[in-house]
Amino acid sequence: MTLTIEQIAEQALNLPSDARALLADRLVESLDPLEDETIRAVWMAEARRRLDEVRSGAVKTIPGEEALAQVRRNLSR
């Protein structure tokens, strides 16, 4: 019997979160490596840009717990 994408997704969503994370990693790793390298290069450029902003003082960092608290407050609205 061949499973549909919907059936596979439904079964995957019923897995524990650590198993879903592992599955997601394996699926991402299976994507076209050329595309993966392009995406990785774009994210590296973004990370460098953000690091430069922090080092130059253009942006102010906040502690992780404070950031998470802000996100939680925004999501509860």
N, C-alpha and C positions, 0 to 999 in steps of 0.2 A: 504494500500500500504506500503510495506517495503522499506525503504531507504537503499541505499548502503553506504558503508563507504565513498566513493568518494563524494556522494551527501551530506552527513552529513558534511564532511570536507569543501566542497564548501560553504555550507550555513553558517558554523561556521566562515569561513574566511571573510564573508561579515558583521559580527557583528562588532560593535564598539570595540575599543581596550580594554576598561574596561570589557566589556562582555566576550571577548575572554579570558582575564586573569582569570576571575571568572570561566569560563568553564574549562580552563586548570587546575586550582586548584582542581576543583571537580573531574576531570578525574584522576588526580594524586592521590588524596585521595582515590579513589575507587580501586586502585591497591592492590595487595596482601600485607597485613600488615607485614608479615614476611619479604618479599622483601624490603618493605619500611623501616623497622628497620635496615636491613643490609645496605641499602643505607645511612640512617641517621648516622649510626655508622662510615661508611667510610668517610663521609663528616665531622663529628666531629673530627676524627683523622687528617684529612687534615687541618681543621681550627686550631687545636692545634699546628700542625707542623708549620703552617705559623705564628701564634702568637709567637711561640718560636723563629722563625727566626727574627721577628721584634724586640722582646725584647732583643735578644742577639746582635743585630746590624748587623747580617749577611745580611739583606736586608734593603734598605732605602725606606721609604714610601714617597709618593708624594701626594699633595692635590688632591681630587677628580676631581675638575675642570681641573686641569692639565692633569690628566689621561684621562679624556674624550676628551680633546682637542687632545691628542696624538692619541687616537683611531680614532677620526674623520679625522685627517690628514692621517692616514694609510689607512682608507677606501676610501678616495677620490683619492688615487693614481691609 
